[in-house]
């Protein structure tokens, strides 16, 4: 969390920093959300809806568990415990399998029906990003500065690429993978040709990357930072004039008789096929934006703690929200690590 005075000059990137409009913003109510119980015993790292069984939601956490909830009944369907905290997961599109990236570097598959686990391979450092490429094929990125492509039917990585920095976040769509790294490095890979990155970029945001997410058609990607900003970038160079960035998860407070901006990190992003973007921050707030019109369309009542993960349901009528303290302010008392299902009204 950072403080800026109102008159402080903000860093300027190569793209336009857009002030998102807020007309006709819908405000969600507390009764629009359902809490999934029991919650995690430690920080929640990811929540992902299943495309195979749309009512199922998979959640990973630092307590070494992967839980699966029935969101229609708001009940716990089952859980599996692995040998290390789970930093990220991806749910297989064609089966109930879950691919996990763990703190000890393990890459694990969990059979979502039997909730049994097996180790597929290993990084030399924590696996911070996991993304589904196609059924039984997924990508991982780690703190060992490796990008790997895996086929779950094999016991080793099919491709390994050395990266310049450790990985903070990855995402995949339409055979494209985006990798967000330390020191604002961003690589794009075409999985059909992994001899070199498709593109090498530097984030236009001036602070550390927290999350990256691809458009569903892989035409562009969204990046968030610890400094309360989000950028929208297009992959085709001809679309560069359409790129922009905007501030979000900023609050104005009075401190020592001076109005200052309280800036929260944007920990979580998710996109749907229509271009609706959800952002979640260290302020416990969740906002919905239209990336095409550059407008904020919804905001929801504050959650008990930081927002660590977001995921739209397949029809975008619901949003899985992980409220779980992300230690922006160090050790302190905080709310429970809990997942909610937020209803979205069109």
BELLINTA-V373841 format. One record per residue. N is the residue number from 1. OMEGA is omega in degrees with one decimal (NA if undefined). NEAR is the number of other ideal C-beta (glycine too) atoms within 10 Angstrom. Layout:
n/omega/near
N/OMEGA/NEAR
N/OMEGA/NEAR
//
This chain:
n/omega/near
1/-178.3/15
2/174.7/15
3/173.4/12
4/171.5/16
5/-177.2/11
6/-176.1/9
7/-178.4/7
8/179.0/9
9/179.0/7
10/179.0/12
11/-178.1/11
12/177.7/11
13/-179.4/17
14/-177.7/9
15/178.0/17
16/170.5/15
17/-170.5/16
18/173.3/15
19/-174.1/9
20/178.5/18
21/-172.8/15
22/-177.8/12
23/174.5/7
24/179.0/9
25/176.1/13
26/178.4/13
27/-178.5/9
28/179.5/18
29/179.0/10
30/-178.2/8
31/175.4/8
32/-176.2/16
33/177.3/19
34/179.8/15
35/177.9/13
36/-177.8/22
37/-5.7/12
38/177.9/12
39/179.1/21
40/177.3/21
41/178.0/12
42/-171.2/14
43/178.5/20
44/-176.5/28
45/-177.5/26
46/171.8/26
47/-173.4/28
48/172.9/21
49/173.0/21
50/173.3/22
51/178.5/14
52/177.2/15
53/-168.1/15
54/-179.7/14
55/-175.0/13
56/176.9/20
57/179.1/24
58/-178.2/26
59/177.4/29
60/-176.3/30
61/179.6/28
62/178.5/18
63/176.4/16
64/-178.7/18
65/164.1/17
66/-177.6/24
67/174.4/23
68/-178.5/22
69/167.3/24
70/-173.6/15
71/177.4/20
72/-179.9/11
73/-177.3/10
74/-179.0/13
75/175.5/11
76/-179.9/15
77/-179.5/17
78/176.6/15
79/175.4/18
80/178.7/21
81/177.0/12
82/-170.9/19
83/-175.1/12
84/175.1/17
85/-176.8/18
86/-174.6/29
87/179.8/21
88/177.4/24
89/169.0/25
90/-178.8/24
91/-177.7/26
92/-176.1/22
93/-174.9/16
94/-177.6/11
95/175.5/16
96/-178.4/18
97/177.4/21
98/177.4/25
99/-171.0/25
100/170.5/29
101/-169.7/31
102/-178.5/24
103/-178.7/19
104/179.3/13
105/-178.5/19
106/171.6/20
107/-167.4/22
108/170.5/24
109/174.9/21
110/172.4/28
111/-173.8/14
112/178.6/23
113/-178.8/12
114/-175.6/10
115/174.6/17
116/-174.4/10
117/173.2/18
118/-179.8/10
119/180.0/14
120/-177.2/21
121/-173.7/19
122/165.3/18
123/177.6/25
124/176.5/10
125/-178.9/16
126/-179.5/20
127/-172.4/31
128/-177.9/22
129/175.1/27
130/-178.4/30
131/177.1/23
132/177.1/22
133/172.1/21
134/-176.7/13
135/178.7/13
136/178.6/18
137/-177.7/19
138/-178.4/28
139/176.1/26
140/173.9/27
141/-172.1/30
142/174.6/25
143/174.2/19
144/179.2/17
145/178.2/18
146/169.4/20
147/-174.9/25
148/172.4/23
149/-174.0/19
150/165.4/24
151/-174.0/16
152/179.5/17
153/178.7/8
154/-178.2/11
155/178.5/11
156/179.5/11
157/178.9/20
158/177.8/13
159/177.5/14
160/-179.6/14
161/177.4/19
162/180.0/8
163/-179.4/18
164/-175.3/11
165/178.0/16
166/-172.4/18
167/174.5/30
168/-175.3/19
169/173.1/22
170/175.4/29
171/-177.6/26
172/174.2/24
173/173.3/20
174/176.4/13
175/174.8/14
176/176.8/22
177/174.0/27
178/-178.0/30
179/176.0/26
180/-172.5/29
181/174.9/24
182/178.9/15
183/170.2/11
184/177.0/18
185/177.3/19
186/174.7/23
187/171.3/23
188/179.6/19
189/166.6/24
190/-172.7/15
191/176.4/18
192/-179.6/8
193/-173.2/10
194/177.4/18
195/178.0/6
196/176.3/11
197/175.6/18
198/175.5/16
199/170.6/14
200/-177.2/11
201/169.1/17
202/-179.8/11
203/177.1/23
204/175.9/22
205/-170.3/25
206/-178.6/14
207/-175.8/17
208/177.3/15
209/174.9/24
210/-175.9/23
211/171.9/25
212/178.2/27
213/178.2/24
214/165.9/22
215/-179.5/23
216/177.5/13
217/179.8/11
218/178.2/18
219/-179.9/14
220/-178.9/20
221/-179.2/24
222/-179.9/23
223/173.5/26
224/-176.1/30
225/178.8/23
226/-175.2/19
227/172.8/21
228/179.0/27
229/176.7/26
230/175.0/26
231/176.7/23
232/-175.0/22
233/176.6/23
234/-174.8/15
235/178.3/18
236/-178.8/9
237/179.8/7
238/-178.9/7
239/-176.7/12
240/179.1/12
241/-179.7/9
242/-178.5/14
243/178.6/17
244/176.0/18
245/178.6/22
246/177.1/20
247/171.4/17
248/-178.2/21
249/170.8/26
250/174.1/16
251/174.5/14
252/-179.5/10
253/175.3/10
254/-179.0/8
255/-177.5/10
256/178.2/5
257/179.1/5
258/177.6/11
259/-178.4/11
260/176.8/17
261/175.2/17
262/-170.7/17
263/-178.8/24
264/175.1/24
265/176.5/26
266/-173.7/28
267/-167.3/23
268/175.3/25
269/163.5/22
270/-177.4/22
271/170.4/23
272/-173.3/18
273/-178.0/13
274/-178.8/11
275/174.3/16
276/-177.5/19
277/172.4/25
278/175.7/26
279/177.8/25
280/-172.8/32
281/177.3/26
282/176.6/25
283/-178.1/22
284/-179.1/20
285/175.2/19
286/178.1/26
287/171.1/22
288/-177.5/24
289/169.5/26
290/-173.9/16
291/-179.9/19
292/179.3/12
293/179.8/11
294/179.9/15
295/169.7/15
296/-173.0/21
297/179.8/20
298/167.5/21
299/-175.1/16
300/177.8/26
301/-175.8/15
302/176.3/13
303/-173.7/21
304/-175.6/15
305/178.0/20
306/174.8/27
307/-175.6/30
308/-178.7/23
309/176.9/26
310/175.5/25
311/174.3/22
312/167.2/21
313/-176.2/19
314/-179.4/12
315/178.1/10
316/178.1/17
317/-178.4/11
318/179.3/22
319/173.7/27
320/-175.7/25
321/175.3/26
322/176.9/30
323/-170.4/26
324/-173.5/29
325/-176.3/21
326/172.9/21
327/173.8/11
328/-177.3/16
329/179.8/11
330/-179.8/5
331/175.0/7
332/174.3/8
333/-178.7/5
334/-179.0/16
335/-179.6/14
336/176.4/15
337/-168.0/23
338/175.3/20
339/179.2/26
340/170.0/22
341/-178.0/21
342/175.6/20
343/179.6/14
344/-179.8/21
345/-179.9/9
346/NA/7
//
